[in-house]
Structure formats: structure tokens, C-alpha cells
Amino acid sequence: MKALFKFSVLLILLAGCKRDKVDFIGPAYISAPSGFEVMSFTSSLSSVDFTVDSVFLNATFSHEVTWKLTITGKKSGAVEEISGTSKGFSNLKWNGCHTGVYFFKTDENAIATLSFFGTDLKPSLNINILAERDFSTYGQFPFFGDFENEAGIQQNSIWYAFSNPITPIPNVKQGVDSIAIDYNGNLVPTVQGKNYYFIKGKGDQPAFVSGIRYDKAQKLISPVLTATPDNIWVNVYIYGTGDANASVEIEYQEAHMNGPVPVYDQEIDDAFVAYVTLSHKGWKLFSFKYSDLTPSLNAKFGGSGNKIHEPQLLKAFDLILVKKSNPDSPVELYFDYPIITVGGPFNPSK
């Protein structure tokens, strides 16, 4: 009996000594020791045109240390961050990309700053951006899709504003802007370039306010999308004011060959929709996998097709501003840089 008692006590003690498994991920951070110095910190160019060139940064430190390089646009607020652990770096390439939501801008100064664990030392240098990086080559980018050419938007027939001089919608304003003031009294900053597109007002219907359509007459989206619906993403930057009454429906329209040229017939062709409630605050990138888009629920407006995602037939898309719950409260939409990508969501950090 004594032996059995001792064995039972031993099991209890062993059970009480059990430790949780701990996973260690990645290298340890190395703080700057006493006497740490930045021996050099330079860039290959003091001014750069990112449409044709890149900047290469170099630095040497007195000790191996964990460091972070932060490049910040003084006008745009755009940020690029790179980090590592080493005694420096050689030809670290910056091609105008950014890790935050805001894009770097043409004709702005950026400041590149080094920071380290264990010291307040923060050497920096200035880089003048002569021309911002062109991200339109990352996917299928609509003509005038950056809204930089305000006259082009107004004069061409590719972008069609639902409320226009010929068919105005009461209580609606829409167009290109760069210094709009939202209903909260805040300046709406630009997220990319100099301009964005806006729609705001109450409209004259309980839900629908207004919209804008991109459609190249007699042509499909070019080049034609040949990837599968699971490998195509539709992307757009949208500014929100925190208003849960405001919503945008982004509708992608497919056109079958109903004649000698592709013409979207809303009563027999498909429209696939992404729904976004604008309850967020500030600019945000929204990306949707094409196969996840919902078939239109309106039988007369894209809801009577075969409901099969066929991106190779994509011809046009709409952005439609609607009121969700309060028909008497005006709402607003600001958006920029709609782009269709293959292989993953739009990612300007690469």
C-alpha cells in the first residue's frame, strides 16, 4: 500500500510540472549597444523619376542591430517601411512603392529615416520625387481611371455620370475633385495623384442617389480577361465618413454577343455586384475576388442572365450610391483608382 501511495504522489507531481509548449518565431531583435554609431547613410539619387528609375539606399552600422527604414511623403503622408537585422545594407531598392494606403505623389519631398532598438538615434535624408510610380500596369486599368484629367472625364463618352447636364438628378452633385469637404466638415484628402471622383446628395428616390459607369463602346474590357473567376480581383479605393446609411454597389456587367459587337443588355445579360457599406473612416482599399461577386438581385438590371461568372465577357462597370436606411439623409461617395488584377488583390507595396 505504501509503494502504491508513493507512485500515485509521483504521478500527481509530474502532472503538476507540465509546461505549455512555446513557439519562437523569427530572429530575436538586437538592440543597439553602448557606443553604437551609424557610419554612413546615403542614397543613389537625391531626385528620382519613378516612371524610369529607382533609388538605392546604403547604410553601415558599427554593430549588428535590428533596424527599420521608414520613408514618408511630406505632402501625401505615404509610407514605405523596410526592416532587418544586420550591420547595414547595400543597394536597398526603393521603386516608389508604399506599404500604407496613401500613394507617394509627383513633386513632393520624401524623408527616409532610420530607427533602431535601444537608441533614439534617427539619421535621415531627403529624396525629391519628380514623378510618382505608375501602378496602372499592375492590371487592367480603365482609361482616365486615376481621374487626373478632369476635362477628359467630362468630354469623353467612356465615363458616363448618371446625373449630367442632359439628365440631371435633383439634389445630387458629382464630378472630379481634390479638395471636397465631406458632410462632417472634413477635407477629403487625395489618396493617389491629384484628384478623385465623388457623388453626394439625397437624390429623388428612397434608396438610389446616383452613379457613374465605365464603358468602352462596342468593346469588352481590354485586354480580355482570360483567367478563371477565382484568379481575378476587382479593386477600388473608397473614402468613408462613418455613415452606415451610405452604401455603394459596384456592378460588373458581362455582355454576350447579341449582335456584331458586344452590347450589354441589362434584361438578359449578367451583372455581378460587390456591396460596400461606407461606415469606415478615411480611405480604404477594397478588393473582391470575381467569383465571390453576387449576381444582381434586380431582374431588369443584370439579374436575368445565366448567373455564371464569365470575366472574359466583362464589358462595363458601375458605381452606384444608395441610402440604406434613412431616405431623407444625404449620403456621399468618394473613390479612386479602380483596377482589375489577376493572381491576387492589387498590392502597391511590391
C-alpha distance (Angstrom), angle and dihedral (degrees) to the residues before:
residue distance angle dihedral
M1 . . .
K2 3.87 . .
A3 3.80 91.4 .
L4 3.78 91.6 49.6
F5 3.83 89.9 49.6
K6 3.82 92.2 51.0
F7 3.83 91.0 49.1
S8 3.82 91.4 51.0
V9 3.81 91.5 50.3
L10 3.82 90.0 50.3
L11 3.83 91.2 53.7
I12 3.79 91.0 50.6
L13 3.82 91.7 50.1
L14 3.78 92.0 48.6
A15 3.80 91.4 49.6
G16 3.79 90.1 50.6
C17 3.81 91.5 54.0
K18 3.82 94.6 56.9
R19 3.83 111.9 126.5
D20 3.77 129.9 -154.1
K21 3.78 116.1 -109.3
V22 3.82 112.2 -105.4
D23 3.80 121.8 -156.7
F24 3.79 118.9 -154.2
I25 3.79 112.3 -155.5
G26 3.79 125.8 -164.9
P27 3.82 131.4 -16.6
A28 3.79 121.5 -40.9
Y29 3.78 118.0 -104.0
I30 3.78 114.3 -106.7
S31 3.80 116.2 -147.1
A32 3.77 122.2 -146.4
P33 3.83 108.9 -97.1
S34 3.78 126.3 -139.7
G35 3.80 109.9 -68.9
F36 3.80 93.9 26.1
E37 3.82 113.6 159.3
V38 3.78 139.0 -179.6
M39 3.78 102.3 -129.0
S40 3.83 95.1 -170.7
F41 3.81 140.8 -6.0
T42 3.81 118.4 -178.4
S43 3.80 143.1 151.7
S44 3.78 128.4 -142.3
L45 3.82 91.5 -130.3
S46 3.78 133.5 28.1
S47 3.84 90.7 -163.1
V48 3.79 124.9 31.5
D49 3.79 140.1 -173.4
F50 3.80 102.8 -152.3
T51 3.79 92.8 -162.9
V52 3.81 88.9 71.6
D53 3.81 108.2 12.7
S54 3.81 147.8 32.3
V55 3.80 135.7 -143.8
F56 3.81 120.8 -117.3
L57 3.80 116.8 -155.2
N58 3.79 126.4 -157.7
A59 3.79 132.4 -171.4
T60 3.80 139.0 166.7
F61 3.80 126.5 -161.4
S62 3.80 131.9 -163.7
H63 3.82 91.5 -126.6
E64 3.79 138.9 21.8
V65 3.78 106.1 -92.3
T66 3.80 143.0 157.0
W67 3.81 108.4 -99.8
K68 3.78 139.6 178.3
L69 3.79 127.0 -154.1
T70 3.81 113.8 -154.6
I71 3.82 120.5 -173.1
T72 3.81 113.8 -167.7
G73 3.80 129.1 -174.6
K74 3.79 109.0 -131.6
K75 3.82 93.0 -150.2
S76 3.81 103.7 28.6
G77 3.79 99.6 36.2
A78 3.81 87.6 -134.8
V79 3.80 115.5 156.9
E80 3.79 135.4 -155.4
E81 3.81 117.9 -174.1
I82 3.80 129.4 -169.1
S83 3.80 125.6 170.9
G84 3.77 140.0 -178.6
T85 3.79 147.8 146.5
S86 3.80 116.2 -109.5
K87 3.80 145.7 97.3
G88 3.79 89.1 -87.5
F89 3.77 141.1 -52.8
S90 3.77 137.2 -101.3
N91 3.82 127.9 -146.0
L92 3.80 93.9 -9.7
K93 3.80 101.4 -175.6
W94 3.80 124.4 -133.8
N95 3.80 112.9 -178.6
G96 3.81 98.5 177.7
C97 3.82 96.5 -84.7
H98 3.80 122.6 139.9
T99 3.80 136.9 -150.8
G100 3.81 97.1 -153.8
V101 3.80 129.9 65.1
Y102 3.83 96.7 -96.2
F103 3.81 123.0 81.7
F104 3.80 122.9 -134.7
K105 3.80 111.7 -109.6
T106 3.77 138.0 -133.4
D107 3.81 113.8 -100.7
E108 3.78 97.2 19.7
N109 3.77 133.1 120.3
A110 3.78 119.4 -123.1
I111 3.77 124.4 -160.8
A112 3.80 119.7 -145.4
T113 3.81 112.1 -154.5
L114 3.79 130.7 -174.6
S115 3.80 120.2 -150.4
F116 3.80 132.0 179.5
F117 3.77 142.0 -164.0
G118 3.78 112.0 -102.7
T119 3.82 100.2 20.1
D120 3.79 140.0 66.2
L121 3.80 90.6 -139.7
K122 3.85 108.6 130.2
P123 3.81 114.7 170.6
S124 3.79 115.4 -174.0
L125 3.78 143.7 -178.6
N126 3.81 135.7 -165.4
I127 3.81 127.6 -116.9
N128 3.79 120.5 -170.0
I129 3.82 113.3 -144.9
L130 3.80 108.4 -144.4
A131 3.81 93.2 177.7
E132 3.80 129.7 7.2
R133 3.80 123.1 -124.0
D134 3.81 116.9 -86.0
F135 3.82 108.5 -127.2
S136 3.81 95.4 173.0
T137 3.81 89.8 96.1
Y138 3.82 89.9 64.8
G139 3.81 89.7 84.5
Q140 3.80 145.4 -31.8
F141 3.80 102.5 -32.3
P142 3.83 119.5 -171.1
F143 3.78 119.8 -120.7
F144 3.85 108.5 -93.0
G145 3.82 87.1 4.7
D146 3.80 93.1 144.6
F147 3.84 89.8 56.9
E148 3.79 91.0 -136.8
N149 3.82 91.9 130.2
E150 3.81 102.6 63.4
A151 3.80 93.1 174.5
G152 3.80 90.1 50.8
I153 3.81 91.9 53.9
Q154 3.80 91.2 51.1
Q155 3.79 97.2 44.2
N156 3.81 104.9 39.8
S157 3.79 126.0 76.4
I158 3.82 95.8 -137.2
W159 3.81 95.2 84.8
Y160 3.80 110.1 47.4
A161 3.82 118.5 -168.0
F162 3.81 112.0 -151.1
S163 3.81 89.9 -144.3
N164 3.80 107.0 52.2
P165 3.82 138.8 143.5
I166 3.81 91.5 -86.9
T167 3.82 97.1 46.3
P168 3.83 107.1 17.8
I169 3.78 120.2 -174.8
P170 3.83 112.6 -140.1
N171 3.81 117.4 -112.8
V172 3.82 94.0 14.6
K173 3.79 133.3 116.8
Q174 3.78 122.7 -176.6
G175 3.78 139.1 160.3
V176 3.79 144.2 91.5
D177 3.81 119.6 -37.0
S178 3.79 142.5 157.7
I179 3.82 103.0 -172.6
A180 3.82 103.6 40.2
I181 3.80 118.8 154.5
D182 3.81 114.6 -139.3
Y183 3.80 124.8 -139.4
N184 3.81 89.9 -93.1
G185 3.79 90.1 60.6
N186 3.81 94.6 -107.4
L187 3.78 126.6 134.4
V188 3.81 111.0 -114.1
P189 3.82 104.6 -135.2
T190 3.77 123.1 -148.8
V191 3.80 115.3 -102.8
Q192 3.82 95.7 -165.1
G193 3.79 130.6 15.3
K194 3.79 119.9 -25.8
N195 3.81 104.2 -52.2
Y196 3.80 147.0 37.2
Y197 3.80 133.9 -173.5
F198 3.80 122.6 -106.7
I199 3.82 140.2 -170.9
K200 3.79 120.6 -174.0
G201 3.78 139.1 162.9
K202 3.79 143.9 69.2
G203 3.79 99.8 -85.2
D204 3.80 120.8 -160.0
Q205 3.82 101.6 -82.8
P206 3.83 132.8 74.7
A207 3.83 94.7 -111.2
F208 3.83 112.8 -0.8
V209 3.83 115.9 79.2
S210 3.82 107.7 165.9
G211 3.77 142.8 -65.9
I212 3.77 148.5 -165.6
R213 3.82 130.8 -123.7
Y214 3.78 132.1 -151.6
D215 3.81 111.0 -153.3
K216 3.79 130.2 152.5
A217 3.78 102.4 -150.3
Q218 3.83 115.0 -115.5
K219 3.82 91.8 -2.0
L220 3.79 137.7 94.7
I221 3.81 121.1 -130.9
S222 3.79 102.7 -67.7
P223 2.93 129.6 -100.9
V224 3.80 90.5 30.5
L225 3.81 112.5 -114.0
T226 3.81 108.0 -115.7
A227 3.82 98.8 169.4
T228 3.79 121.6 102.0
P229 3.85 118.4 -92.6
D230 3.83 88.7 -109.4
N231 3.81 90.2 60.6
I232 3.81 100.3 47.6
W233 3.80 126.1 84.6
V234 3.79 130.4 -168.6
N235 3.80 113.7 -150.1
V236 3.80 137.7 -174.3
Y237 3.81 138.2 163.0
I238 3.81 112.8 -124.6
Y239 3.81 129.4 -175.0
G240 3.80 117.5 -142.6
T241 3.79 131.8 -165.7
G242 3.80 97.6 -164.3
D243 3.81 92.6 -98.2
A244 3.82 108.9 145.1
N245 3.83 88.8 -169.7
A246 3.81 90.6 66.4
S247 3.78 119.9 83.0
V248 3.78 137.1 165.2
E249 3.78 126.5 -150.7
I250 3.80 112.5 -155.0
E251 3.79 106.7 -160.1
Y252 3.82 123.3 -167.2
Q253 3.79 113.0 -160.9
E254 3.81 126.6 -153.2
A255 3.79 121.3 -156.8
H256 3.78 124.4 -156.3
M257 3.79 119.2 -157.6
N258 3.79 98.1 -88.2
G259 3.80 90.0 163.7
P260 3.82 139.1 -14.8
V261 3.84 90.8 -44.6
P262 3.83 131.6 34.9
V263 3.79 109.1 -93.0
Y264 3.79 121.6 175.6
D265 3.79 109.8 -128.3
Q266 3.80 106.5 -167.4
E267 3.81 92.7 -158.9
I268 3.81 96.6 57.5
D269 3.84 107.0 16.8
D270 3.80 129.1 76.8
A271 3.77 129.2 -99.3
F272 3.82 120.0 -172.9
V273 3.78 118.9 -158.7
A274 3.81 140.4 -154.0
Y275 3.81 114.2 -161.1
V276 3.81 119.4 -152.0
T277 3.80 125.0 -178.3
L278 3.80 107.4 -151.6
S279 3.81 95.7 -139.1
H280 3.82 92.8 121.9
K281 3.80 121.3 94.4
G282 3.79 124.3 -124.3
W283 3.78 129.5 -2.2
K284 3.79 119.5 -28.1
L285 3.79 133.7 174.6
F286 3.81 112.6 -126.0
S287 3.81 117.4 -162.9
F288 3.81 125.5 -179.1
K289 3.78 129.7 -174.1
Y290 3.81 106.9 -123.4
S291 3.81 92.7 -130.0
D292 3.83 89.2 56.8
L293 3.81 94.2 57.6
T294 3.80 113.4 113.9
P295 3.83 121.0 -121.9
S296 3.80 110.8 -111.9
L297 3.80 113.1 -90.1
N298 3.79 91.9 -148.8
A299 3.81 111.1 89.3
K300 3.82 91.8 -158.9
F301 3.79 94.5 48.5
G302 3.80 109.2 49.2
G303 3.78 98.3 -48.3
S304 3.81 98.6 106.0
G305 3.80 101.5 65.9
N306 3.80 129.2 102.0
K307 3.84 90.5 -84.1
I308 3.80 91.5 -132.4
H309 3.81 115.0 135.0
E310 3.81 104.4 -119.6
P311 3.83 107.0 167.7
Q312 3.81 91.2 175.7
L313 3.82 85.8 71.9
L314 3.82 94.9 50.8
K315 3.79 109.4 134.5
A316 3.80 110.2 157.8
F317 3.78 145.0 -1.7
D318 3.81 136.1 -150.6
L319 3.78 133.4 -154.9
I320 3.80 108.4 -154.4
L321 3.81 124.3 -171.9
V322 3.80 115.6 -146.3
K323 3.81 139.8 172.5
K324 3.80 113.0 -121.9
S325 3.81 105.6 -165.3
N326 3.81 114.0 -8.2
P327 3.82 113.4 55.5
D328 3.81 91.8 -173.5
S329 3.81 97.1 55.2
P330 3.84 116.6 87.5
V331 3.79 116.6 -128.1
E332 3.80 135.6 -163.0
L333 3.79 141.1 -148.4
Y334 3.80 129.5 -165.2
F335 3.80 119.6 -179.6
D336 3.79 141.2 163.8
Y337 3.79 144.8 178.5
P338 3.81 104.3 21.7
I339 3.80 107.6 -169.9
I340 3.82 136.4 167.9
T341 3.81 115.9 -139.7
V342 3.79 135.2 -170.8
G343 3.80 123.5 -143.0
G344 3.79 97.5 20.5
P345 3.80 144.9 -12.6
F346 3.80 120.0 -53.1
N347 3.81 106.2 -79.3
P348 3.82 117.2 -176.8
S349 3.81 92.1 178.1
K350 3.82 90.6 81.4
